Amino acid sequence: MSEGTMQRRAQRVERDQRAKRLSRVLVCAAAVPVMLVAAGCSSDSGSGDSTDKAAKAAASASASPSPTVQAAAYGKLPEPCKAFSKKTLEDIVPKGKSGKEGKSDDISTRGSCSWDSLDNNGVKGSQFRWLNVSMLRFESDVTRGPADKLAEEYFEKQVREAQAVEGAKGVETEPVAGTGDQATAVHYDLKKKEGTFKQQTVVARVENVVVTLDYNGAGLAGDKTPSGSDMLKDAKKAAKEAVDAVSEANGKGDGKAGGSASKTPSTSPSKSASGEASDEPSKDASSSPSKKPASKS
């Protein structure tokens, strides 16, 4: 092989190698923007999806209405010691003095008042009477429910407790008509060392207020035991009067449902009778005379 032929072959090989290197450079250069474009598209797509999801979540949250519950019909209570007329008090606690109001941390939510009477007949003995009225008003609560339903639950609880008094004899329960939205009377005898007490408990509900009336009496020091049926009539009459007082305090005078409800539904729990303490009145307001009839020698 001549020297010229060898030189041409070497040149051709060198050209081929340069062409290959150039081709590889061009391919890499072309690949870089493609990768950048692909990465850019991927990044834009992810950001868009995330933004859309966040926007949808925010829209969904704003579209969801806040929980509400029907507002309580009655917003206040009457003064418990003024729940009865003078004539009623003269009839059922004839020798009673002014009522003793129980302590309350919120008089618009709970209250009570009691009267006692001792009619002394000298050597023939004496007649004792004791009257107590307690009132508990409930507020609507978004977590616990409407006020009237809470009151209904408490009403049923009060009736059960009146039926389960320790030592009670001849317990009888009967509905009471024409008193609020619902009313029940529980009556029985309770023997004490002073004598046999005739106990009458009337539990009534009007809208979101529960009224519990306790009335008991006994013949002391040898006097005759009072008539249970007569005392029951008096207790029912007094309970209706107390329920009417609640309705009148809220702009209604018939003691029936239909109080003036607030125009704005409640959207948050109340600090009054809607809370945990609302399940029962304060100790002073709820001292149940049916469990321990008062006596006086």
Secondary structure, 3 states (H helix, E strand, C coil): CCHHHHHHHHHHHHHHHHHHHHHHHHHHHHHHHHHHHHHHHHHHHHHHHHHHHHHHHHHHHHHCCCCCECCCCCCCCCCHHHCCCHHHHHHHCCCCCCCEECCCCCCCCEEEEEEEEEEECHHHCEEEEEEEEEEEECCCECCCECHHHHHHHHHHHHHHHHHCCCCCEEEEEEECCCCCCEEEEEEEEEEECCEEEEEEEEEEEECCEEEEEEEEEEEECCCCCCCHHHHHHHHHHHHHHHHHHHHHHCCCCCCCCCCCCCCCCECCCCCCCCCHHHHCCCHHHHCCCCCCCCCCC
